[in-house]
Amino acid sequence: MKTRYQAFIVLTLLCFCQQSSAHREDERIVQISTIAITPYGFDKNSAPAGIYYDLANLILNEAGFRSENHIAPYARIIHELKTGQTDLTIMFKYQELADHVIYIAPLPTLKNVVIGLEGIQFASISALQGKTLAYLRGASFSATIDSDPLIKKHRTTDIRQGIEMLVRGRVDAVIGPMEPILSAAAVLGKMHLLGEPLVVSERTPWLQISRKSVFRLFTEEFATAFNTLLKRGELQILQQIYAAKNNPIAQ
């Protein structure tokens, strides 16, 4: 009887150890969310891709962590960073996230622009008053524009939708980072219809992690991995790859 009892205890401990090991293994999987904006993050034939998508995967691999990476809109990522459902992302700083994330490392600064149709040039932000901008839902590209009630904003699901609305005359201009706007226009074959850009802000994307993430203790490892990749020129390589992919002339 005693032997059977001891065997039962041993089996129970073995099962517990296996479950604990599996649990620890699961905890090593970092949940990444990549912004759904071409060329940084997008689904191509149901396969996620993009500059930030690939870069985040490279960072986690370099740091020795397994990861799961999902493409998601700004609003969802902001919510999930607050709740801890998302561990890590690459995007601009947002005031509403100031108390919810740790900023790990900056990427090169991006220019945010407003672009209308060919032949139309906006001299200043004040010239946008009375106009309607296609504005990515959940994003913030210019505090001045955001706070001006005379500048109308039509929220869109992605930059491509904004370009399509511009061409159809439903909005007067599109706002966003220069590269995604040009990329979307190139894919749609509408580059020749775009006017001169008005630079409205310069903002820096950051590798950032949720304060509710168990991986917040490894920010130094992530920063080291990121800087290693930058020195190797991995970001520039990704930018060149996706610039070619989104250029119909090069295909």
N, C-alpha and C positions, 0 to 999 in steps of 0.2 A: 504493500500500500504506500509505504514511504517512498519507494523507488518511483512508482507511478506519479506521485505528487511532485517529486523532484523533476521528473521528465516534463511534466506540465509547466512547471515554473520556467524551465530552460526554454521550452518552445515559446512561451509567452514573451520572455525577454528577447528571444531572437526576432520575433515578429515586431516587437516594439523598436528594436534597433534598426530593422529594415525600414520601418515606417519613418523613423527619425532621419535616417540617411536619405530617404527619398524626399522628405520634407526639406532637408538642407539643400539637396540638389535643386529642388524647385525654386528655393530662395535665391539661387545663383542666376536665375533667368531674369534679366533686366527688361522691363516693359518700356519700349520706346514708342513715342508717337511722333510722326513726321508730318509737317504741315502740308495740306493738300493744295499745293500751288506749284505748277510746272515752272521751271525744271527742278524744283527742290524736292517735291514729292508728288507722285501721281501713279495711277494704275494704268499699265499698258498691257492690253490683252489679258486682264485679270491678274497681272503680275506687278507687284509694287516695284517702283524704281525712283530714281531722282538723285540729285547731288547730295542733299542732306540725308536722304534715306541711306544711300551707300556709305556716306561719311560716318554716320552714327554707327552703322554696323562695323565699319573698320575700327572705330574707336573702341568699341566694346571688345572686339576680337583682340586688338592690340593690348588691352588691359587685362585680358584673360577671363572675360565674362561671357556667358551665353546670353543671347537676347532674342526677344520677339519684337518685331517692328511693324507698326501699323500706320497706314495713311489716314489722316483725320483732319477735319476742318478746325480752324482756329478756336472757335467757341468751345468745341468739345475738348480740345487739348487743355485749354485754360481751366475748364471745370475739372478735368481729371488730374491735373497737377495739384489743384487745391485739395482734392479728396485722396490723392495718393494712388489712384488707379493707374496713372501713368508715372513712371519713374523719371524718365529723361526725355528731353526734346532739344531741338535747335530752333530758336526763333527770337524775335525782338523782345526787349524788356517791356513789360506792361505794369503800370502802377498797381492794378488790382492783384497782381501776383507778387508784389514786393515782399509780403510777409509769408509767402507760401513756397518760394523756391530759393535755391542757392545757385548763384551764378558762378560757373566753373571757369569758362574761358571764352574770350570774344573771337568772332570770325571777322574777316574784312568788312568794313562798313559798306552799306548799300545806299544808292541814291533812290529816293522815292520821287516819282514824277507824275505829272498830269499831262496826258496826251489826248489831243482831239484829232479831227480829220485833217487831211492834207489841205494846206492853205489857211488853216486856222491856228493862230499862235496866241497863247495867253501870256501877257507881259508880266503879270504878277498874280498873287493869290487873290487880291481884291477884284481882279478881272473875272474871277470865277463866280462872283455873286450873281445870283439869278440863273446860274447854270446848274445842270444835274450831272453828277459824277457817278459812274459805275464803281462801287466801293465794295471790296471783298467783305463778306459778312464775318463779324468777330474781330476784324483787323483794325489797326489804328496806324495810319501812315503819316498823319500831320495833325498835331494838336491844334494848330491855328485853324485848319479847315474843319476839324471835328467840332470846334466850339463856335463856328460861324453859322448861325441859323439861316443866313441868306444864301448859303451854298447848299443845294439840295443833294442828298445822297440816296442812291438806289442800290440797296444791298444785293450782292450777287453771290452765287455759290462758288464761282472760280473766275479767274482772270479771262479765260476764254469766253465765258458768257458775257463779260463786260465788253470785249472786243466785238462780239456779235451784235450787242445792243447798240454800240457806237456806230457800226456800219449801217444798221437799220434806222438810225436817227432817233432811237429811243432815249439816248443820253447824249450829252454834249462832249463828254470826255471820260477817260478811264484813269483811275489813280492806282498807284502801286509801285513796287520796285521795278526799275527799268528792265532788267533782264527777263523777268517773267512776262512782262507785257510784250516785249519784242519776240520772245519765244512763242507765246500764244498766237500772235499775229502771223508769224512765219508758218506755223503749223496750219493755220486757216487760209494761208495764201493772201493775207490782207496787209502785208507790210507796206505796200505801195500806197495804201490809203491813209497812213498815219501822218500827222503833222509834226511840228517841232515840240519836243518835250519841255515842260516847265519843271525845274527841280524845286520841290516844295519841302524836302527834308532829307537829312542823311541819318540813317539809323544803323545800329550795329546788332547783328544777330549774336546770340549767346548760346553756348552749350550750357544747359541748366537742368537742375534736378529738383524734384519735389522734396520739401522738408519732411514730408510724411513717408518718404521712401526709406527702406532699410539700407539702401545703397548710398545714402548721403554720407556715410562714414568713409566712402572710397573716392571722394572728390579729387584728392591728390592723384590717385592712380588714373582717373579719367583725364585729368588735366595733363598729366605726363604723356599719356597715350596720344592725346590730341596734338600736343606740341611736337611729338615725334613724327606724327603723320604730316604735319605742316612742313617740317624741315625736309621731309622726303618728297615734298611736292605733290602729295596725294590729292589735295583739294584742287590744285590747278589741273591735274590730270582729269579729275571728274568733271570740272568745268568745261574742259576741251571736248571730252567725250559727249557730254549732253548738248553742247553747242552744235556739234556736228549732227547729232541725232535729230535736233529740232530745226535744222536748216535744210529745207527741201531741196536746195540747189546741190547740197553735198551728198544727197542720197541717190 
